Amino acid sequence: MYCDLLEERCYSSYLKCLQVSLDVPQEVRMWEDFADCSKAIKDGGKPEKHWPTIAMLTQKVVCAVEQSASDGCKTKKMQW
């Protein structure tokens, strides 16, 4: 079993760490999913329709976290 630990810089007094138990590291799952998607496309299929939305939402979260960290860890509102 693998565990990913995330230490929250902005909320260290509120949350020391978040532990998620996985059967393999998160990065392995990501590459396995990417390989499955790539193989499906190579075999004549089409990309799954939800990935562009997931990619954009992930980028919005990453940008909000970066802005918050740069601004003294202030809460940022996000538009979905």
Secondary structure, DSSP 8 states (H G I E B T S, - for coil): -EEEEE--STTTTT-S-EEEEESS-HHHHHHHHHHHHHHHHHTT----TTHHHHHHHHHHHHHHHHHHHHTTS-------
